[in-house]
């Protein structure tokens, strides 16, 4: 079929007036300002951590979140930890301008190049495999988003949970931040991807956990949208 003969995808979406929440996965749509345009983004990720917390508060009683703390893990130079196959290594070169020699030069690659479609697909398989092993094999209450992992645990079990997660990374040869601002301790406030989860928002015994922007993200949004 020639390109001119191909049917275009419909530009409008049909409204499902009878959407059944029990039998559909719900995703969000939001507008993202890009220059003079507002681009519509269909966010098809599931807010797993919020779902975990909501389930606990709904089915495990009012004290379910008492004594729960959280922490995050960030993989160091995540893409660079994984090499490319021999065929790709022989084929691909990165072109760059050398301002000292005033000419274009070319680099070979030993690790996954950041931003390539193949890199994203390959790394996501690794990321989700690590998450799945931790979830099923170690019973960790955690989520994964690319190279960021968020882990929850009762305070009394937090040391064991940390040892389990960190040992899993080590056994698989995965390097994660062990120092600096990305190596955070356990706490009742967990910040990840510009979002802050307050696990003790309502105090002891209260059925309340708040999820909102971090102070840094709030200031960024105010600067961006201020007239």
Backbone torsions as a table, in degrees:
resi	resn	phi	psi	omega
1	UNK	NA	129.6	178.3
2	UNK	-73.7	152.3	-178.5
3	UNK	-52.0	-38.2	-177.1
4	UNK	-67.3	-21.2	-177.7
5	UNK	-90.6	-10.1	-177.9
6	UNK	-69.9	141.7	178.1
7	UNK	-81.1	134.7	177.6
8	UNK	-77.9	146.4	174.5
9	UNK	-66.7	144.6	-179.9
10	UNK	-60.0	140.8	-177.7
11	UNK	-85.4	-12.9	178.4
12	UNK	-117.3	153.6	179.7
13	UNK	-109.5	140.7	-178.8
14	UNK	-76.1	133.3	177.1
15	UNK	-76.9	128.2	177.4
16	UNK	-95.7	94.9	-177.7
17	UNK	-67.2	-26.1	-177.2
18	UNK	-105.1	32.3	-177.9
19	UNK	-56.0	127.0	-179.7
20	UNK	-100.4	110.3	-175.7
21	UNK	-60.2	-26.4	-176.4
22	UNK	-75.5	-21.3	-172.9
23	UNK	-120.3	13.5	178.6
24	UNK	-132.2	148.3	170.8
25	UNK	-91.4	125.0	-175.8
26	UNK	-97.7	131.2	177.1
27	UNK	-122.6	163.4	-177.2
28	UNK	-100.1	153.9	169.3
29	UNK	-123.1	133.8	179.1
30	UNK	-145.3	160.0	-179.9
31	UNK	-93.9	136.1	178.1
32	UNK	-118.1	119.0	-178.0
33	UNK	-74.4	122.2	177.4
34	UNK	-131.6	99.7	-176.6
35	UNK	64.5	-123.4	-179.5
36	UNK	-91.4	-1.6	-177.1
37	UNK	-111.1	157.1	171.7
38	UNK	-114.7	113.9	-176.7
39	UNK	-93.2	131.4	178.8
40	UNK	-81.6	127.5	-179.4
41	UNK	-113.4	126.1	173.6
42	UNK	-94.7	105.5	-177.5
43	UNK	-86.5	98.8	-177.1
44	UNK	-96.2	18.8	172.5
45	UNK	-86.2	151.9	178.9
46	UNK	-102.3	132.1	-178.4
47	UNK	-75.5	80.4	-171.9
48	UNK	-63.9	-43.2	-176.9
49	UNK	-63.4	-42.1	177.2
50	UNK	-62.6	-37.2	179.2
51	UNK	-67.8	-39.7	176.5
52	UNK	-56.9	-51.1	-175.3
53	UNK	-64.7	-43.8	180.0
54	UNK	-61.7	-39.7	179.3
55	UNK	-63.6	-44.5	-179.7
56	UNK	-61.2	-46.0	-178.6
57	UNK	-68.0	-28.1	-178.2
58	UNK	-81.0	-41.4	-170.1
59	UNK	-110.5	-15.1	-175.9
60	UNK	-108.1	7.2	175.8
61	UNK	95.5	168.6	-174.4
62	UNK	-66.0	-23.7	-178.3
63	UNK	-95.8	11.6	-174.8
64	UNK	-57.8	-36.6	-176.0
65	UNK	-96.8	4.0	175.5
66	UNK	-62.6	131.6	176.3
67	UNK	72.7	13.2	178.0
68	UNK	-88.4	133.7	177.9
69	UNK	-127.3	167.8	-178.6
70	UNK	-145.2	163.3	174.9
71	UNK	-155.6	165.5	180.0
72	UNK	-120.9	153.9	174.3
73	UNK	-123.9	136.5	179.6
74	UNK	-122.7	123.2	179.2
75	UNK	-74.0	134.4	-177.1
76	UNK	-82.9	127.6	179.5
77	UNK	44.6	54.7	-167.2
78	UNK	-51.0	-51.4	-176.3
79	UNK	-65.9	-36.0	-175.5
80	UNK	-70.6	-8.8	178.9
81	UNK	-78.4	-8.2	-174.8
82	UNK	-125.3	128.6	-177.1
83	UNK	-82.3	166.5	176.6
84	UNK	-98.3	157.0	-179.1
85	UNK	-71.0	163.1	-174.5
86	UNK	-59.7	-40.4	-178.3
87	UNK	-65.3	-44.0	179.3
88	UNK	-67.5	-37.6	179.8
89	UNK	-62.7	-37.2	-179.9
90	UNK	-73.5	-26.2	-173.6
91	UNK	-90.5	-42.3	-168.5
92	UNK	-89.2	137.6	172.6
93	UNK	-134.8	143.7	176.4
94	UNK	-101.1	122.2	179.0
95	UNK	-90.7	136.5	177.6
96	UNK	-147.0	155.5	-180.0
97	UNK	-90.5	124.2	177.4
98	UNK	-95.0	106.1	-176.0
99	UNK	-69.5	-20.7	179.3
100	UNK	-77.5	-40.7	-179.2
101	UNK	-93.8	-8.3	179.4
102	UNK	56.4	48.0	176.3
103	UNK	-158.6	163.1	177.4
104	UNK	-81.0	134.1	174.8
105	UNK	-124.6	169.8	-172.3
106	UNK	-130.0	137.6	-179.4
107	UNK	-112.9	139.0	170.5
108	UNK	-85.8	162.1	-176.7
109	UNK	-120.5	137.4	173.3
110	UNK	-109.3	-18.6	-176.8
111	UNK	-126.2	167.6	179.9
112	UNK	-57.2	127.1	177.9
113	UNK	-76.2	129.9	-177.8
114	UNK	-67.2	130.6	176.6
115	UNK	99.8	-14.6	178.2
116	UNK	-75.7	142.6	-178.3
117	UNK	-58.1	-43.7	179.5
118	UNK	-62.1	-35.1	178.1
119	UNK	-65.2	-44.3	-179.3
120	UNK	-62.1	-48.8	-179.5
121	UNK	-59.8	-45.2	-177.8
122	UNK	-66.3	-44.7	-177.5
123	UNK	-67.8	-37.5	179.2
124	UNK	-62.1	-35.3	177.0
125	UNK	-63.6	-40.8	178.6
126	UNK	-67.5	-46.4	-178.7
127	UNK	-58.4	-47.3	-178.3
128	UNK	-71.5	-29.6	176.5
129	UNK	-65.4	-42.8	177.6
130	UNK	-62.6	-45.3	178.5
131	UNK	-58.9	-43.9	-176.4
132	UNK	-66.2	-40.8	178.3
133	UNK	-62.0	-44.3	178.8
134	UNK	-64.8	-37.5	-178.6
135	UNK	-70.0	-51.5	-174.5
136	UNK	-84.3	-40.5	-175.8
137	UNK	-82.2	-35.6	-176.0
138	UNK	-112.5	-1.6	179.4
139	UNK	57.2	39.3	178.3
140	UNK	-81.9	136.5	174.6
141	UNK	-91.5	87.7	-176.4
142	UNK	-144.9	164.8	177.1
143	UNK	-127.9	161.1	179.2
144	UNK	-133.2	134.0	173.1
145	UNK	-134.2	103.0	-173.0
146	UNK	54.8	-108.8	-176.5
147	UNK	-105.7	13.8	179.7
148	UNK	-112.1	128.7	178.9
149	UNK	-120.5	133.6	178.0
150	UNK	-116.6	125.9	-173.1
151	UNK	-120.3	133.8	174.7
152	UNK	-115.3	150.0	178.3
153	UNK	-163.2	154.9	167.5
154	UNK	-64.1	144.9	-178.9
155	UNK	-53.4	-40.9	-176.8
156	UNK	-66.9	-21.1	-178.2
157	UNK	-110.0	5.0	-172.0
158	UNK	-63.9	-38.8	179.1
159	UNK	-62.2	-42.8	179.2
160	UNK	-64.9	-40.9	179.6
161	UNK	-63.9	-41.3	179.2
162	UNK	-64.9	-43.6	178.5
163	UNK	-60.7	-41.2	-179.5
164	UNK	-63.4	-49.6	-178.5
165	UNK	-64.0	-46.3	-177.0
166	UNK	-69.8	-34.1	176.4
167	UNK	-67.5	-36.3	177.5
168	UNK	-62.7	-47.1	177.3
169	UNK	-57.5	-45.5	-176.8
170	UNK	-65.7	-42.7	179.5
171	UNK	-61.8	-32.6	-179.5
172	UNK	-89.4	-0.1	179.5
173	UNK	72.7	27.4	-178.1
174	UNK	-98.8	123.8	-177.6
175	UNK	-89.4	128.7	178.7
176	UNK	-127.2	162.5	-177.5
177	UNK	-65.4	121.4	178.8
178	UNK	-109.7	-6.5	178.7
179	UNK	-152.2	167.0	-178.6
180	UNK	88.7	-172.5	-173.4
181	UNK	-68.4	-19.6	-179.6
182	UNK	-89.7	-6.2	175.3
183	UNK	-99.0	89.7	-172.3
184	UNK	-100.5	149.9	177.3
185	UNK	-81.8	171.9	174.1
186	UNK	-65.2	147.4	177.2
187	UNK	-168.1	170.4	178.4
188	UNK	-85.2	-9.1	172.6
189	UNK	-114.7	123.7	-176.7
190	UNK	-120.7	124.0	179.6
191	UNK	-109.7	128.1	179.2
192	UNK	-151.4	129.0	174.7
193	UNK	56.7	38.4	177.8
194	UNK	80.0	7.4	-179.4
195	UNK	-118.6	140.4	178.5
196	UNK	-113.9	125.5	176.5
197	UNK	-103.8	118.2	177.8
198	UNK	-99.7	104.8	-174.8
199	UNK	-80.5	-9.1	-178.6
200	UNK	-125.6	34.1	-174.8
201	UNK	-63.0	-35.6	-176.0
202	UNK	-100.0	5.3	-178.1
203	UNK	78.5	-175.4	-176.2
204	UNK	-64.2	129.7	174.9
205	UNK	79.3	-0.6	-177.6
206	UNK	-88.5	140.7	179.6
207	UNK	-85.4	65.7	-176.2
208	UNK	-149.6	127.3	170.5
209	UNK	-134.6	131.4	-178.7
210	UNK	-105.3	145.3	177.5
211	UNK	-130.3	122.7	-178.0
212	UNK	-156.4	-176.5	179.4
213	UNK	-70.6	149.6	170.7
214	UNK	-72.0	162.9	179.8
215	UNK	-60.7	-38.3	179.1
216	UNK	-62.8	-44.0	179.9
217	UNK	-67.5	-36.5	177.8
218	UNK	-60.7	-46.5	179.9
219	UNK	-63.4	-39.0	178.9
220	UNK	-62.6	-43.1	179.6
221	UNK	-67.0	-38.3	178.8
222	UNK	-64.3	-44.0	178.9
223	UNK	-63.0	-39.5	-175.5
224	UNK	-70.6	-37.3	-173.4
225	UNK	-104.4	-2.8	179.1
226	UNK	-65.9	128.1	-177.9
227	UNK	-59.3	NA	NA
